[in-house]
Amino acid sequence: MQNSFEVEHRLGYRILRWILAVALVSGVVVSAIQVILDAQRVSRGLDSDAKQTIAMVKDAATQSVFSIDGELAQQVVDGLFAKEAVYMARIVHPDGDPLGDRSRPLQETAFRPVTDPIFDADRLYREPLFREGNPEDVYGFLDVHYDTAAAARTWLDRAAVTFASGIATALILGMVLFYVFHLLLTRPLLRIVNSVRQVDPAHPDDRLVTTPSGHQSDELGLWVNATNNLLVAIGDSQKRHREAEDRVSRLSRYDQLTGLPSRDTFMELLVRDIEDAARRNAQLSLIVCGIDDFKSVNEQCGFRSGDLILQTVADRLTNKLDNARFTIARLGSDQFVVVQKGLRDGFQAADTAERILACVNEPMLVEDQNISISATLGVALYPSDTSQADRLLQSAEQTMTLAKQNGHNHFQFYVASIDQEIRDRKQLEKDLSQALGYHQFHLVYQPQINLESKRVIGAEALLRWEHPTRGTVPPDFFIPVAEANGSIVEIGQWVLDQACWQAARWASDGSPLRIAVNLSAVQLRQESIVDDILDTLRRHKIPAGRLELEVTETSFMTNLSDAVAKLHRLNKAGISIAVDDFGTGYSSLTYLKQMPVQHLKIDKQFIRDLLVNEEDTRIANTIIDLGKSLNLSVVAEGVETAEQEYYLSQRGCKLAQGYFFSKPLPPREFETFVKGFHEQIVENNL
């Protein structure tokens, strides 16, 4: 367990405490020695002063005791009291009788309990009195008592100063030493520690310890270099250990032959993919791919060739489906599995299945042999088939096994109804791709009537498909398929070409009618669409004003700026622009303001219940009023009754089309209708 790196744990602060303690003790000891020495000096000074004082009065004191002159003795004694330290003095005979004496009380001070044990409360100095040359004959004694208080006070003041200055000096010196030590050792050590703490244990050689500035060549620099060498060695060891673990993990989690995830690893990935799809409320498909009759391939070409074939298939799948939306693995033997995430519908899964079949079917060169193989696929969908990972894989495997019983080189879905729907859709796509070449398409024309003049002013060209076995295929059924697979671009160009040819023919026959052609969103996104349309007009030699392009509200919302720019180019060339099925999409005034629109077409669902459904009537009225306010012509689609025609005419709707006037007609029948319609109008006016 790592200790917390707090202040009290740092080496520098521990050393500081020790330095201060040693400095304090040293200061106390040195100061104490100085004070003791000073006390001895003061004590000697007292003795010396007393001797000097006695020497000054000794002769007079001797004279007074020799002559037994009490008055002189008293004068000598009184003279001694000029000294502040003297508090008692006597001149006495040898028998002890005083000849002269005087005293005063000891000074009362607060520090006597401290100084008296050192210097004594008083000091007695006795000097024998004798005449010079005859020391054996002592005539008396001079006793002088010194009060040590004054000297002790001076000593005590000096002692306090000595102690304070000594301790302060020691502490200051200790702090200086600590600061020098901190600069030279503890701070560099702390920086080294912080650098070491930033080392990543998992990758110790990614960030080595930084050598403190100025310590590159001393012991700290050598220590850091040794530590870095150790970290590099540990990093190399860990790297080799991880590489070994990765190799072991890869051997256990990935197929050794193809490098793809193994079955167990795939199940872990599949569980995560399903959890992610559940969070996103998304779909995914699981496709099990089994190579057809792989046992025979091994027997005919050898097991080494079989391994090379499996590796080639794995490489092709990885290259064809190499993005985050696919998970690819090998289940074992001749089986592979592909998971497609972010699925829109089952048709997208079918497209992926066809891509897998195509990449497997491509011939491959294996050991100088051209080998062609095929595969059979089983497809299961999440969540429609099952929401459990193991059940999803099991469903796809079972479907693949059943599919192989019905033949090779195809795919089959787990649910029969979905499988049939997908097959019908794929067959429709195939038939649709051939319809144009087999001349199965033709155009019919629905007249557009001016409600004011009651004349046919144009026609909408509508595409029809006559399938050789299905019969007439409704546009609402095959147009979305054509838009999804992109074939609408070629089909749309054919429709435009046929409509322009027909408009040119009618014009040459004296009926210069405006022709309306639908322009799909896919066509509008083509870079060359403007040039293609203008080239078609020039080729058929019809004026641009005779062509009207109908676009739906949703066809240009994905890239509004690009669509608006293209429509502006077409409009500047003279082509009219109409918004078809208005009211069923975004119905935003924003794009109406930006787009070069001349006509609004009310969708037939609002006309069908006109005058019956109050809400539909209000919507139709709103669109008509909007067209008037924006100076746009409004075209009503799906007019089927005289009441609807009358109401629209009274509300100010300019143009209309629908079964009330005529159903969509082939060119010749259309010409007959126009002629008869106009003749009838003339007769009615007469």
PESULVEN-V633801 format. One record per residue. RES is the residue in three letters. PHI is phi in radians with two decimals (NA if undefined). Layout:
BEGIN
RES_PHI + RES_PHI
END
This chain:
BEGIN
MET_NA + GLN_-1.40 + ASN_-1.26 + SER_-1.20 + PHE_-1.60 + GLU_-1.87 + VAL_-1.03 + GLU_-1.21 + HIS_-1.64 + ARG_-1.38 + LEU_-1.07 + GLY_-1.04 + TYR_-1.32 + ARG_-1.15 + ILE_-1.11 + LEU_-1.04 + ARG_-1.08 + TRP_-1.15 + ILE_-1.08 + LEU_-1.13 + ALA_-1.13 + VAL_-1.12 + ALA_-1.10 + LEU_-1.14 + VAL_-1.10 + SER_-1.10 + GLY_-1.10 + VAL_-1.12 + VAL_-1.10 + VAL_-1.07 + SER_-1.12 + ALA_-1.10 + ILE_-1.08 + GLN_-1.08 + VAL_-1.15 + ILE_-1.13 + LEU_-1.08 + ASP_-1.17 + ALA_-1.12 + GLN_-1.10 + ARG_-1.13 + VAL_-1.09 + SER_-1.12 + ARG_-1.16 + GLY_-1.10 + LEU_-1.09 + ASP_-1.09 + SER_-1.13 + ASP_-1.14 + ALA_-1.14 + LYS_-1.09 + GLN_-1.12 + THR_-1.13 + ILE_-1.13 + ALA_-1.09 + MET_-1.22 + VAL_-1.92 + LYS_-1.10 + ASP_-1.11 + ALA_-1.12 + ALA_-1.16 + THR_-1.15 + GLN_-1.08 + SER_-1.20 + VAL_-1.39 + PHE_-1.20 + SER_-1.62 + ILE_0.86 + ASP_-1.78 + GLY_-1.17 + GLU_-1.16 + LEU_-1.14 + ALA_-1.09 + GLN_-1.18 + GLN_-1.09 + VAL_-1.08 + VAL_-1.10 + ASP_-1.10 + GLY_-1.11 + LEU_-1.16 + PHE_-1.32 + ALA_-1.15 + LYS_-1.38 + GLU_-1.13 + ALA_-1.32 + VAL_-1.38 + TYR_-2.06 + MET_-2.69 + ALA_-2.55 + ARG_-2.55 + ILE_-2.02 + VAL_-2.21 + HIS_-1.26 + PRO_-1.06 + ASP_-1.44 + GLY_1.79 + ASP_-1.29 + PRO_-1.35 + LEU_-1.75 + GLY_-2.77 + ASP_-2.67 + ARG_-2.83 + SER_-2.67 + ARG_-2.55 + PRO_-1.20 + LEU_-1.14 + GLN_-1.18 + GLU_-1.59 + THR_-2.29 + ALA_-1.28 + PHE_-1.68 + ARG_-1.01 + PRO_-1.03 + VAL_-1.57 + THR_-1.52 + ASP_-1.02 + PRO_-1.11 + ILE_-1.54 + PHE_-1.88 + ASP_1.23 + ALA_-1.22 + ASP_-2.53 + ARG_-2.19 + LEU_-1.74 + TYR_-2.13 + ARG_-1.92 + GLU_-2.10 + PRO_-1.19 + LEU_-1.84 + PHE_-2.62 + ARG_-1.46 + GLU_-1.16 + GLY_1.62 + ASN_-2.36 + PRO_-1.22 + GLU_-1.32 + ASP_-1.66 + VAL_-1.59 + TYR_-1.56 + GLY_3.01 + PHE_-2.38 + LEU_-1.89 + ASP_-1.81 + VAL_-2.17 + HIS_-1.83 + TYR_-1.72 + ASP_-1.57 + THR_-1.45 + ALA_-1.07 + ALA_-1.12 + ALA_-1.10 + ALA_-1.15 + ARG_-1.08 + THR_-1.08 + TRP_-1.11 + LEU_-1.13 + ASP_-1.10 + ARG_-1.14 + ALA_-1.11 + ALA_-1.10 + VAL_-1.09 + THR_-1.08 + PHE_-1.09 + ALA_-1.10 + SER_-1.17 + GLY_-1.14 + ILE_-1.17 + ALA_-1.07 + THR_-1.07 + ALA_-1.12 + LEU_-1.15 + ILE_-1.08 + LEU_-1.09 + GLY_-1.12 + MET_-1.14 + VAL_-1.08 + LEU_-1.09 + PHE_-1.10 + TYR_-1.11 + VAL_-1.09 + PHE_-1.11 + HIS_-1.10 + LEU_-1.14 + LEU_-1.52 + LEU_-2.33 + THR_-1.17 + ARG_-1.15 + PRO_-1.03 + LEU_-1.12 + LEU_-1.11 + ARG_-1.13 + ILE_-1.13 + VAL_-1.07 + ASN_-1.08 + SER_-1.16 + VAL_-1.15 + ARG_-1.16 + GLN_-1.48 + VAL_-1.24 + ASP_-1.39 + PRO_-1.02 + ALA_-1.28 + HIS_-2.39 + PRO_-1.13 + ASP_-1.58 + ASP_-1.29 + ARG_-2.38 + LEU_-1.44 + VAL_-1.28 + THR_-1.54 + THR_-1.32 + PRO_-1.07 + SER_-1.08 + GLY_1.52 + HIS_-2.09 + GLN_-1.15 + SER_-1.94 + ASP_-1.67 + GLU_-1.08 + LEU_-1.13 + GLY_-1.08 + LEU_-1.11 + TRP_-1.13 + VAL_-1.09 + ASN_-1.07 + ALA_-1.11 + THR_-1.11 + ASN_-1.10 + ASN_-1.06 + LEU_-1.15 + LEU_-1.10 + VAL_-1.09 + ALA_-1.13 + ILE_-1.13 + GLY_-1.05 + ASP_-1.08 + SER_-1.12 + GLN_-1.14 + LYS_-1.07 + ARG_-1.12 + HIS_-1.16 + ARG_-1.13 + GLU_-1.06 + ALA_-1.14 + GLU_-1.11 + ASP_-1.09 + ARG_-1.11 + VAL_-1.13 + SER_-1.11 + ARG_-1.15 + LEU_-1.10 + SER_-1.51 + ARG_-1.83 + TYR_-2.22 + ASP_-1.20 + GLN_-1.18 + LEU_-1.36 + THR_-1.82 + GLY_1.40 + LEU_-1.43 + PRO_-0.99 + SER_-1.37 + ARG_-1.08 + ASP_-1.12 + THR_-1.12 + PHE_-1.07 + MET_-1.10 + GLU_-1.11 + LEU_-1.12 + LEU_-1.14 + VAL_-1.04 + ARG_-1.13 + ASP_-1.09 + ILE_-1.19 + GLU_-1.08 + ASP_-1.16 + ALA_-1.12 + ALA_-1.14 + ARG_-1.13 + ARG_-1.56 + ASN_0.96 + ALA_-1.96 + GLN_-1.92 + LEU_-2.59 + SER_-2.08 + LEU_-2.13 + ILE_-2.04 + VAL_-1.68 + CYS_-1.93 + GLY_-1.99 + ILE_-1.22 + ASP_-1.30 + ASP_0.90 + PHE_-1.19 + LYS_-1.08 + SER_-1.17 + VAL_-1.07 + ASN_-1.10 + GLU_-1.21 + GLN_-1.43 + CYS_-1.86 + GLY_1.72 + PHE_-1.18 + ARG_-1.12 + SER_-1.10 + GLY_-1.06 + ASP_-1.12 + LEU_-1.11 + ILE_-1.11 + LEU_-1.08 + GLN_-1.12 + THR_-1.14 + VAL_-1.06 + ALA_-1.07 + ASP_-1.11 + ARG_-1.13 + LEU_-1.09 + THR_-1.14 + ASN_-1.28 + LYS_-1.26 + LEU_-2.07 + ASP_-1.61 + ASN_-2.78 + ALA_-1.21 + ARG_-1.43 + PHE_-2.16 + THR_-2.07 + ILE_-2.10 + ALA_-2.63 + ARG_-1.91 + LEU_-1.44 + GLY_2.28 + SER_0.91 + ASP_-1.86 + GLN_-1.92 + PHE_-2.11 + VAL_-2.41 + VAL_-2.27 + VAL_-1.92 + GLN_-1.88 + LYS_-1.72 + GLY_1.12 + LEU_-1.33 + ARG_-1.41 + ASP_-2.82 + GLY_-1.16 + PHE_-1.15 + GLN_-1.15 + ALA_-1.10 + ALA_-1.12 + ASP_-1.05 + THR_-1.10 + ALA_-1.07 + GLU_-1.17 + ARG_-1.11 + ILE_-1.13 + LEU_-1.06 + ALA_-1.14 + CYS_-1.28 + VAL_-1.30 + ASN_-1.26 + GLU_-1.06 + PRO_-1.03 + MET_-2.26 + LEU_-1.67 + VAL_-2.19 + GLU_0.87 + ASP_1.13 + GLN_-2.11 + ASN_-1.50 + ILE_-2.09 + SER_-2.02 + ILE_-2.27 + SER_-2.35 + ALA_-2.48 + THR_-2.12 + LEU_-2.06 + GLY_-2.03 + VAL_-2.10 + ALA_-2.20 + LEU_-2.02 + TYR_-1.89 + PRO_-1.73 + SER_-1.10 + ASP_-1.50 + THR_-2.89 + SER_-1.92 + GLN_-1.79 + ALA_-1.09 + ASP_-1.16 + ARG_-1.21 + LEU_-1.13 + LEU_-1.13 + GLN_-1.08 + SER_-1.09 + ALA_-1.17 + GLU_-1.13 + GLN_-1.12 + THR_-1.12 + MET_-1.13 + THR_-1.12 + LEU_-1.15 + ALA_-1.11 + LYS_-1.16 + GLN_-1.24 + ASN_-1.76 + GLY_2.30 + HIS_-2.04 + ASN_1.06 + HIS_-2.72 + PHE_-2.15 + GLN_-2.52 + PHE_-1.54 + TYR_-1.14 + VAL_-1.57 + ALA_-1.12 + SER_-1.14 + ILE_-1.16 + ASP_-1.07 + GLN_-1.18 + GLU_-1.11 + ILE_-1.10 + ARG_-1.15 + ASP_-1.11 + ARG_-1.12 + LYS_-1.12 + GLN_-1.18 + LEU_-1.10 + GLU_-1.05 + LYS_-1.12 + ASP_-1.13 + LEU_-1.14 + SER_-1.18 + GLN_-1.75 + ALA_-1.09 + LEU_-1.15 + GLY_-1.18 + TYR_-1.61 + HIS_1.00 + GLN_-1.59 + PHE_-1.60 + HIS_-2.64 + LEU_-1.87 + VAL_-2.11 + TYR_-2.25 + GLN_-1.84 + PRO_-1.17 + GLN_-1.95 + ILE_-1.89 + ASN_-1.43 + LEU_-1.24 + GLU_-1.48 + SER_-1.58 + LYS_0.99 + ARG_-2.19 + VAL_-1.36 + ILE_-1.86 + GLY_-3.05 + ALA_-2.61 + GLU_-1.71 + ALA_-1.44 + LEU_-2.13 + LEU_-1.51 + ARG_-2.28 + TRP_-2.16 + GLU_-1.76 + HIS_-1.41 + PRO_-1.11 + THR_-2.00 + ARG_-1.40 + GLY_1.47 + THR_-1.30 + VAL_-1.69 + PRO_-1.07 + PRO_-1.03 + ASP_-1.08 + PHE_-1.61 + PHE_-1.70 + ILE_-1.08 + PRO_-1.02 + VAL_-1.16 + ALA_-1.11 + GLU_-1.20 + ALA_-1.19 + ASN_-1.69 + GLY_1.50 + SER_-1.24 + ILE_-1.11 + VAL_-1.11 + GLU_-1.19 + ILE_-1.14 + GLY_-1.09 + GLN_-1.15 + TRP_-1.13 + VAL_-1.07 + LEU_-1.07 + ASP_-1.12 + GLN_-1.16 + ALA_-1.17 + CYS_-1.17 + TRP_-1.08 + GLN_-1.18 + ALA_-1.11 + ALA_-1.15 + ARG_-1.16 + TRP_-1.11 + ALA_-1.11 + SER_-1.20 + ASP_-1.58 + GLY_1.63 + SER_-2.16 + PRO_-1.33 + LEU_-1.57 + ARG_-1.39 + ILE_-1.92 + ALA_-1.87 + VAL_-2.18 + ASN_-1.33 + LEU_-2.04 + SER_-1.35 + ALA_-1.09 + VAL_-1.15 + GLN_-1.12 + LEU_-1.14 + ARG_-1.40 + GLN_-1.23 + GLU_-1.11 + SER_-1.67 + ILE_-1.07 + VAL_-1.12 + ASP_-1.12 + ASP_-1.08 + ILE_-1.16 + LEU_-1.14 + ASP_-1.11 + THR_-1.12 + LEU_-1.07 + ARG_-1.15 + ARG_-1.14 + HIS_-1.67 + LYS_0.99 + ILE_-2.08 + PRO_-1.18 + ALA_-1.11 + GLY_-1.17 + ARG_-1.55 + LEU_-1.94 + GLU_-2.13 + LEU_-1.82 + GLU_-1.80 + VAL_-2.12 + THR_-1.52 + GLU_-1.09 + THR_-1.43 + SER_-1.30 + PHE_-2.11 + MET_-1.34 + THR_-1.22 + ASN_-2.52 + LEU_-1.06 + SER_-1.09 + ASP_-1.16 + ALA_-1.12 + VAL_-1.08 + ALA_-1.08 + LYS_-1.19 + LEU_-1.15 + HIS_-1.10 + ARG_-1.10 + LEU_-1.15 + ASN_-1.17 + LYS_-1.11 + ALA_-1.33 + GLY_1.94 + ILE_-1.41 + SER_-1.42 + ILE_-2.09 + ALA_-2.16 + VAL_-1.67 + ASP_-1.50 + ASP_0.94 + PHE_-1.12 + GLY_1.79 + THR_-1.72 + GLY_-1.94 + TYR_-1.34 + SER_0.85 + SER_-1.74 + LEU_-1.20 + THR_-1.07 + TYR_-1.33 + LEU_-1.09 + LYS_-1.22 + GLN_-1.44 + MET_-1.52 + PRO_-1.46 + VAL_-1.63 + GLN_-1.95 + HIS_-2.37 + LEU_-2.01 + LYS_-1.86 + ILE_-1.28 + ASP_-1.11 + LYS_-1.12 + GLN_-1.19 + PHE_-1.47 + ILE_-1.44 + ARG_-1.00 + ASP_-1.85 + LEU_-1.06 + LEU_1.24 + VAL_-1.94 + ASN_-1.77 + GLU_-1.12 + GLU_-1.17 + ASP_-1.10 + THR_-1.12 + ARG_-1.11 + ILE_-1.11 + ALA_-1.07 + ASN_-1.09 + THR_-1.09 + ILE_-1.16 + ILE_-1.12 + ASP_-1.13 + LEU_-1.10 + GLY_-1.06 + LYS_-1.11 + SER_-1.16 + LEU_-1.70 + ASN_1.06 + LEU_-2.00 + SER_-1.38 + VAL_-1.92 + VAL_-1.97 + ALA_-1.68 + GLU_-1.69 + GLY_1.35 + VAL_-1.27 + GLU_-2.18 + THR_-2.30 + ALA_-1.16 + GLU_-1.13 + GLN_-1.11 + GLU_-1.11 + TYR_-1.16 + TYR_-1.08 + LEU_-1.10 + SER_-1.10 + GLN_-1.20 + ARG_-1.37 + GLY_1.74 + CYS_-1.29 + LYS_-1.39 + LEU_-2.24 + ALA_-2.68 + GLN_-2.64 + GLY_2.74 + TYR_-1.19 + PHE_-1.08 + PHE_-1.60 + SER_-3.02 + LYS_-1.34 + PRO_-1.04 + LEU_-2.20 + PRO_-1.10 + PRO_-0.91 + ARG_-1.18 + GLU_-1.13 + PHE_-1.12 + GLU_-1.07 + THR_-1.08 + PHE_-1.09 + VAL_-1.05 + LYS_-1.11 + GLY_-1.16 + PHE_-1.10 + HIS_-1.21 + GLU_-1.10 + GLN_-1.12 + ILE_-1.12 + VAL_-1.11 + GLU_-1.09 + ASN_-1.13 + ASN_-1.24 + LEU_-1.30
END
